[in-house]
Amino acid sequence: MCGIFGFAGSGSEDWRAALLLQELAKKDEVRGRHSTGLVIQSAKGSCYVKKDVGDGASYVAGGNSTFLFKHK
């Protein structure tokens, strides 16, 4: 089983959105612990994807979600 969640916003308060998405990745692992990934899509349509094998807590602890704080 897999879990999917999303967030849509204007980009203001980026660090708050990044923290929210990190917590959602960890909490969503109850739906499946096989893999975790996050995608950012810009207003211009470009995407940045980062995924890895494992649960959400390991994904966040391993630094896989730090890109959320770098990309707007």
Jmol script that loads the backbone (N, CA, C; Angstrom):
load data "model"
ATOM      1  N   MET A   1       0.846  -1.174   0.000  1.00  0.00           N
ATOM      2  CA  MET A   1       0.000   0.000   0.000  1.00  0.00           C
ATOM      3  C   MET A   1       0.891   1.236   0.000  1.00  0.00           C
ATOM      4  N   CYS A   2       0.412   2.272  -0.617  1.00  0.00           N
ATOM      5  CA  CYS A   2       1.167   3.525  -0.610  1.00  0.00           C
ATOM      6  C   CYS A   2       0.250   4.654  -0.177  1.00  0.00           C
ATOM      7  N   GLY A   3       0.856   5.693   0.304  1.00  0.00           N
ATOM      8  CA  GLY A   3       0.113   6.885   0.679  1.00  0.00           C
ATOM      9  C   GLY A   3       0.602   8.052  -0.151  1.00  0.00           C
ATOM     10  N   ILE A   4      -0.295   8.903  -0.515  1.00  0.00           N
ATOM     11  CA  ILE A   4       0.053  10.083  -1.307  1.00  0.00           C
ATOM     12  C   ILE A   4      -0.513  11.300  -0.595  1.00  0.00           C
ATOM     13  N   PHE A   5       0.272  12.347  -0.500  1.00  0.00           N
ATOM     14  CA  PHE A   5      -0.205  13.587   0.087  1.00  0.00           C
ATOM     15  C   PHE A   5       0.333  14.725  -0.745  1.00  0.00           C
ATOM     16  N   GLY A   6      -0.230  15.889  -0.581  1.00  0.00           N
ATOM     17  CA  GLY A   6       0.224  17.030  -1.364  1.00  0.00           C
ATOM     18  C   GLY A   6       0.074  18.331  -0.614  1.00  0.00           C
ATOM     19  N   PHE A   7       0.665  19.334  -1.193  1.00  0.00           N
ATOM     20  CA  PHE A   7       0.600  20.685  -0.651  1.00  0.00           C
ATOM     21  C   PHE A   7       0.667  21.629  -1.835  1.00  0.00           C
ATOM     22  N   ALA A   8      -0.168  22.634  -1.836  1.00  0.00           N
ATOM     23  CA  ALA A   8      -0.124  23.663  -2.879  1.00  0.00           C
ATOM     24  C   ALA A   8      -0.065  25.012  -2.187  1.00  0.00           C
ATOM     25  N   GLY A   9       0.794  25.868  -2.667  1.00  0.00           N
ATOM     26  CA  GLY A   9       0.919  27.180  -2.055  1.00  0.00           C
ATOM     27  C   GLY A   9       1.657  28.144  -2.949  1.00  0.00           C
ATOM     28  N   SER A  10       1.699  29.385  -2.510  1.00  0.00           N
ATOM     29  CA  SER A  10       2.296  30.446  -3.319  1.00  0.00           C
ATOM     30  C   SER A  10       3.807  30.541  -3.155  1.00  0.00           C
ATOM     31  N   GLY A  11       4.362  29.876  -2.152  1.00  0.00           N
ATOM     32  CA  GLY A  11       5.805  29.975  -1.946  1.00  0.00           C
ATOM     33  C   GLY A  11       6.184  30.897  -0.817  1.00  0.00           C
ATOM     34  N   SER A  12       5.238  31.704  -0.339  1.00  0.00           N
ATOM     35  CA  SER A  12       5.561  32.516   0.834  1.00  0.00           C
ATOM     36  C   SER A  12       5.636  31.576   2.032  1.00  0.00           C
ATOM     37  N   GLU A  13       6.452  31.922   3.014  1.00  0.00           N
ATOM     38  CA  GLU A  13       6.658  31.066   4.176  1.00  0.00           C
ATOM     39  C   GLU A  13       7.202  29.698   3.761  1.00  0.00           C
ATOM     40  N   ASP A  14       8.189  29.683   2.849  1.00  0.00           N
ATOM     41  CA  ASP A  14       8.732  28.439   2.307  1.00  0.00           C
ATOM     42  C   ASP A  14       9.209  27.486   3.384  1.00  0.00           C
ATOM     43  N   TRP A  15       9.867  27.996   4.425  1.00  0.00           N
ATOM     44  CA  TRP A  15      10.390  27.105   5.452  1.00  0.00           C
ATOM     45  C   TRP A  15       9.270  26.407   6.203  1.00  0.00           C
ATOM     46  N   ARG A  16       8.138  27.053   6.362  1.00  0.00           N
ATOM     47  CA  ARG A  16       7.002  26.419   7.032  1.00  0.00           C
ATOM     48  C   ARG A  16       6.432  25.296   6.181  1.00  0.00           C
ATOM     49  N   ALA A  17       6.335  25.519   4.892  1.00  0.00           N
ATOM     50  CA  ALA A  17       5.856  24.478   3.981  1.00  0.00           C
ATOM     51  C   ALA A  17       6.825  23.293   3.974  1.00  0.00           C
ATOM     52  N   ALA A  18       8.126  23.577   3.992  1.00  0.00           N
ATOM     53  CA  ALA A  18       9.125  22.512   4.008  1.00  0.00           C
ATOM     54  C   ALA A  18       9.005  21.675   5.279  1.00  0.00           C
ATOM     55  N   LEU A  19       8.825  22.323   6.424  1.00  0.00           N
ATOM     56  CA  LEU A  19       8.654  21.589   7.681  1.00  0.00           C
ATOM     57  C   LEU A  19       7.376  20.751   7.664  1.00  0.00           C
ATOM     58  N   LEU A  20       6.314  21.315   7.122  1.00  0.00           N
ATOM     59  CA  LEU A  20       5.053  20.589   7.014  1.00  0.00           C
ATOM     60  C   LEU A  20       5.228  19.333   6.160  1.00  0.00           C
ATOM     61  N   LEU A  21       5.884  19.467   5.020  1.00  0.00           N
ATOM     62  CA  LEU A  21       6.079  18.323   4.136  1.00  0.00           C
ATOM     63  C   LEU A  21       6.972  17.258   4.766  1.00  0.00           C
ATOM     64  N   GLN A  22       7.979  17.665   5.519  1.00  0.00           N
ATOM     65  CA  GLN A  22       8.805  16.687   6.226  1.00  0.00           C
ATOM     66  C   GLN A  22       7.956  15.884   7.219  1.00  0.00           C
ATOM     67  N   GLU A  23       7.120  16.562   7.963  1.00  0.00           N
ATOM     68  CA  GLU A  23       6.269  15.874   8.940  1.00  0.00           C
ATOM     69  C   GLU A  23       5.247  14.972   8.252  1.00  0.00           C
ATOM     70  N   LEU A  24       4.687  15.434   7.138  1.00  0.00           N
ATOM     71  CA  LEU A  24       3.748  14.599   6.389  1.00  0.00           C
ATOM     72  C   LEU A  24       4.426  13.335   5.872  1.00  0.00           C
ATOM     73  N   ALA A  25       5.664  13.446   5.414  1.00  0.00           N
ATOM     74  CA  ALA A  25       6.406  12.270   4.936  1.00  0.00           C
ATOM     75  C   ALA A  25       6.589  11.255   6.054  1.00  0.00           C
ATOM     76  N   LYS A  26       6.877  11.736   7.250  1.00  0.00           N
ATOM     77  CA  LYS A  26       7.055  10.826   8.392  1.00  0.00           C
ATOM     78  C   LYS A  26       5.722  10.207   8.825  1.00  0.00           C
ATOM     79  N   LYS A  27       4.688  11.005   8.889  1.00  0.00           N
ATOM     80  CA  LYS A  27       3.380  10.504   9.343  1.00  0.00           C
ATOM     81  C   LYS A  27       2.736   9.566   8.331  1.00  0.00           C
ATOM     82  N   ASP A  28       3.006   9.776   7.059  1.00  0.00           N
ATOM     83  CA  ASP A  28       2.386   8.979   6.001  1.00  0.00           C
ATOM     84  C   ASP A  28       2.968   7.573   5.912  1.00  0.00           C
ATOM     85  N   GLU A  29       4.043   7.299   6.632  1.00  0.00           N
ATOM     86  CA  GLU A  29       4.662   5.977   6.545  1.00  0.00           C
ATOM     87  C   GLU A  29       3.742   4.877   7.061  1.00  0.00           C
ATOM     88  N   VAL A  30       2.693   5.213   7.795  1.00  0.00           N
ATOM     89  CA  VAL A  30       1.747   4.183   8.228  1.00  0.00           C
ATOM     90  C   VAL A  30       1.036   3.554   7.031  1.00  0.00           C
ATOM     91  N   ARG A  31       1.013   4.258   5.911  1.00  0.00           N
ATOM     92  CA  ARG A  31       0.391   3.743   4.691  1.00  0.00           C
ATOM     93  C   ARG A  31       1.347   2.859   3.890  1.00  0.00           C
ATOM     94  N   GLY A  32       2.618   2.915   4.190  1.00  0.00           N
ATOM     95  CA  GLY A  32       3.600   2.097   3.485  1.00  0.00           C
ATOM     96  C   GLY A  32       5.003   2.520   3.845  1.00  0.00           C
ATOM     97  N   ARG A  33       5.870   1.547   4.101  1.00  0.00           N
ATOM     98  CA  ARG A  33       7.241   1.832   4.521  1.00  0.00           C
ATOM     99  C   ARG A  33       8.263   1.433   3.455  1.00  0.00           C
ATOM    100  N   HIS A  34       7.805   1.137   2.268  1.00  0.00           N
ATOM    101  CA  HIS A  34       8.715   0.624   1.242  1.00  0.00           C
ATOM    102  C   HIS A  34       9.546   1.699   0.568  1.00  0.00           C
ATOM    103  N   SER A  35       8.957   2.851   0.348  1.00  0.00           N
ATOM    104  CA  SER A  35       9.703   3.951  -0.275  1.00  0.00           C
ATOM    105  C   SER A  35       9.013   5.273   0.042  1.00  0.00           C
ATOM    106  N   THR A  36       9.793   6.333  -0.112  1.00  0.00           N
ATOM    107  CA  THR A  36       9.295   7.685   0.169  1.00  0.00           C
ATOM    108  C   THR A  36       9.871   8.625  -0.883  1.00  0.00           C
ATOM    109  N   GLY A  37       9.095   9.600  -1.292  1.00  0.00           N
ATOM    110  CA  GLY A  37       9.587  10.581  -2.243  1.00  0.00           C
ATOM    111  C   GLY A  37       8.802  11.873  -2.161  1.00  0.00           C
ATOM    112  N   LEU A  38       9.435  12.933  -2.603  1.00  0.00           N
ATOM    113  CA  LEU A  38       8.800  14.250  -2.643  1.00  0.00           C
ATOM    114  C   LEU A  38       9.093  14.902  -3.992  1.00  0.00           C
ATOM    115  N   VAL A  39       8.164  15.701  -4.452  1.00  0.00           N
ATOM    116  CA  VAL A  39       8.309  16.415  -5.727  1.00  0.00           C
ATOM    117  C   VAL A  39       7.952  17.879  -5.511  1.00  0.00           C
ATOM    118  N   ILE A  40       8.746  18.754  -6.091  1.00  0.00           N
ATOM    119  CA  ILE A  40       8.413  20.181  -6.136  1.00  0.00           C
ATOM    120  C   ILE A  40       8.175  20.529  -7.596  1.00  0.00           C
ATOM    121  N   GLN A  41       7.063  21.186  -7.875  1.00  0.00           N
ATOM    122  CA  GLN A  41       6.802  21.697  -9.214  1.00  0.00           C
ATOM    123  C   GLN A  41       6.707  23.205  -9.126  1.00  0.00           C
ATOM    124  N   SER A  42       7.521  23.872  -9.918  1.00  0.00           N
ATOM    125  CA  SER A  42       7.519  25.333  -9.910  1.00  0.00           C
ATOM    126  C   SER A  42       6.334  25.874 -10.698  1.00  0.00           C
ATOM    127  N   ALA A  43       6.074  27.152 -10.526  1.00  0.00           N
ATOM    128  CA  ALA A  43       4.997  27.807 -11.270  1.00  0.00           C
ATOM    129  C   ALA A  43       5.257  27.762 -12.774  1.00  0.00           C
ATOM    130  N   LYS A  44       6.533  27.652 -13.151  1.00  0.00           N
ATOM    131  CA  LYS A  44       6.891  27.590 -14.571  1.00  0.00           C
ATOM    132  C   LYS A  44       6.802  26.175 -15.126  1.00  0.00           C
ATOM    133  N   GLY A  45       6.537  25.186 -14.254  1.00  0.00           N
ATOM    134  CA  GLY A  45       6.333  23.824 -14.724  1.00  0.00           C
ATOM    135  C   GLY A  45       7.501  22.869 -14.540  1.00  0.00           C
ATOM    136  N   SER A  46       8.653  23.361 -14.127  1.00  0.00           N
ATOM    137  CA  SER A  46       9.779  22.453 -13.920  1.00  0.00           C
ATOM    138  C   SER A  46       9.584  21.684 -12.614  1.00  0.00           C
ATOM    139  N   CYS A  47      10.135  20.470 -12.557  1.00  0.00           N
ATOM    140  CA  CYS A  47       9.974  19.607 -11.390  1.00  0.00           C
ATOM    141  C   CYS A  47      11.322  19.200 -10.822  1.00  0.00           C
ATOM    142  N   TYR A  48      11.357  19.021  -9.518  1.00  0.00           N
ATOM    143  CA  TYR A  48      12.507  18.459  -8.826  1.00  0.00           C
ATOM    144  C   TYR A  48      11.976  17.287  -8.012  1.00  0.00           C
ATOM    145  N   VAL A  49      12.565  16.094  -8.215  1.00  0.00           N
ATOM    146  CA  VAL A  49      12.107  14.868  -7.583  1.00  0.00           C
ATOM    147  C   VAL A  49      13.234  14.271  -6.763  1.00  0.00           C
ATOM    148  N   LYS A  50      12.904  13.814  -5.559  1.00  0.00           N
ATOM    149  CA  LYS A  50      13.869  13.095  -4.722  1.00  0.00           C
ATOM    150  C   LYS A  50      13.117  11.946  -4.066  1.00  0.00           C
ATOM    151  N   LYS A  51      13.521  10.707  -4.372  1.00  0.00           N
ATOM    152  CA  LYS A  51      12.884   9.552  -3.772  1.00  0.00           C
ATOM    153  C   LYS A  51      13.947   8.562  -3.322  1.00  0.00           C
ATOM    154  N   ASP A  52      13.558   7.699  -2.382  1.00  0.00           N
ATOM    155  CA  ASP A  52      14.493   6.729  -1.837  1.00  0.00           C
ATOM    156  C   ASP A  52      13.706   5.560  -1.264  1.00  0.00           C
ATOM    157  N   VAL A  53      14.364   4.432  -1.120  1.00  0.00           N
ATOM    158  CA  VAL A  53      13.766   3.250  -0.526  1.00  0.00           C
ATOM    159  C   VAL A  53      13.746   3.427   0.993  1.00  0.00           C
ATOM    160  N   GLY A  54      12.645   3.114   1.613  1.00  0.00           N
ATOM    161  CA  GLY A  54      12.548   3.175   3.066  1.00  0.00           C
ATOM    162  C   GLY A  54      11.400   4.028   3.549  1.00  0.00           C
ATOM    163  N   ASP A  55      11.254   4.060   4.860  1.00  0.00           N
ATOM    164  CA  ASP A  55      10.144   4.793   5.467  1.00  0.00           C
ATOM    165  C   ASP A  55      10.403   6.292   5.504  1.00  0.00           C
ATOM    166  N   GLY A  56       9.361   7.043   5.843  1.00  0.00           N
ATOM    167  CA  GLY A  56       9.440   8.501   5.852  1.00  0.00           C
ATOM    168  C   GLY A  56      10.416   9.064   6.866  1.00  0.00           C
ATOM    169  N   ALA A  57      10.469   8.459   8.052  1.00  0.00           N
ATOM    170  CA  ALA A  57      11.386   8.947   9.083  1.00  0.00           C
ATOM    171  C   ALA A  57      12.836   8.792   8.633  1.00  0.00           C
ATOM    172  N   SER A  58      13.170   7.660   8.028  1.00  0.00           N
ATOM    173  CA  SER A  58      14.532   7.438   7.523  1.00  0.00           C
ATOM    174  C   SER A  58      14.847   8.374   6.368  1.00  0.00           C
ATOM    175  N   TYR A  59      13.848   8.630   5.547  1.00  0.00           N
ATOM    176  CA  TYR A  59      13.998   9.540   4.413  1.00  0.00           C
ATOM    177  C   TYR A  59      14.377  10.943   4.901  1.00  0.00           C
ATOM    178  N   VAL A  60      13.645  11.440   5.876  1.00  0.00           N
ATOM    179  CA  VAL A  60      13.908  12.778   6.416  1.00  0.00           C
ATOM    180  C   VAL A  60      15.235  12.794   7.181  1.00  0.00           C
ATOM    181  N   ALA A  61      15.463  11.787   8.039  1.00  0.00           N
ATOM    182  CA  ALA A  61      16.695  11.724   8.834  1.00  0.00           C
ATOM    183  C   ALA A  61      17.934  11.606   7.949  1.00  0.00           C
ATOM    184  N   GLY A  62      17.796  10.981   6.790  1.00  0.00           N
ATOM    185  CA  GLY A  62      18.911  10.808   5.864  1.00  0.00           C
ATOM    186  C   GLY A  62      19.217  12.041   5.028  1.00  0.00           C
ATOM    187  N   GLY A  63      18.480  13.124   5.248  1.00  0.00           N
ATOM    188  CA  GLY A  63      18.739  14.366   4.525  1.00  0.00           C
ATOM    189  C   GLY A  63      18.095  14.457   3.157  1.00  0.00           C
ATOM    190  N   ASN A  64      17.255  13.494   2.815  1.00  0.00           N
ATOM    191  CA  ASN A  64      16.637  13.485   1.487  1.00  0.00           C
ATOM    192  C   ASN A  64      15.644  14.613   1.262  1.00  0.00           C
ATOM    193  N   SER A  65      15.172  15.228   2.327  1.00  0.00           N
ATOM    194  CA  SER A  65      14.176  16.286   2.167  1.00  0.00           C
ATOM    195  C   SER A  65      14.760  17.692   2.311  1.00  0.00           C
ATOM    196  N   THR A  66      16.060  17.796   2.469  1.00  0.00           N
ATOM    197  CA  THR A  66      16.661  19.127   2.639  1.00  0.00           C
ATOM    198  C   THR A  66      16.484  19.997   1.398  1.00  0.00           C
ATOM    199  N   PHE A  67      16.265  19.383   0.247  1.00  0.00           N
ATOM    200  CA  PHE A  67      16.058  20.166  -0.976  1.00  0.00           C
ATOM    201  C   PHE A  67      14.824  21.056  -0.855  1.00  0.00           C
ATOM    202  N   LEU A  68      13.892  20.693   0.035  1.00  0.00           N
ATOM    203  CA  LEU A  68      12.704  21.529   0.224  1.00  0.00           C
ATOM    204  C   LEU A  68      13.051  22.937   0.671  1.00  0.00           C
ATOM    205  N   PHE A  69      14.168  23.072   1.362  1.00  0.00           N
ATOM    206  CA  PHE A  69      14.574  24.379   1.873  1.00  0.00           C
ATOM    207  C   PHE A  69      15.411  25.163   0.847  1.00  0.00           C
ATOM    208  N   LYS A  70      15.800  24.503  -0.239  1.00  0.00           N
ATOM    209  CA  LYS A  70      16.658  25.134  -1.245  1.00  0.00           C
ATOM    210  C   LYS A  70      15.889  25.574  -2.488  1.00  0.00           C
ATOM    211  N   HIS A  71      14.840  24.846  -2.841  1.00  0.00           N
ATOM    212  CA  HIS A  71      14.076  25.127  -4.046  1.00  0.00           C
ATOM    213  C   HIS A  71      12.769  25.828  -3.683  1.00  0.00           C
ATOM    214  N   LYS A  72      12.461  26.861  -4.392  1.00  0.00           N
ATOM    215  CA  LYS A  72      11.229  27.617  -4.123  1.00  0.00           C
ATOM    216  C   LYS A  72      10.133  27.132  -5.016  1.00  0.00           C
TER     217      LYS A  72
END
end "model"
wireframe off; spacefill off
backbone 0.3
color backbone group
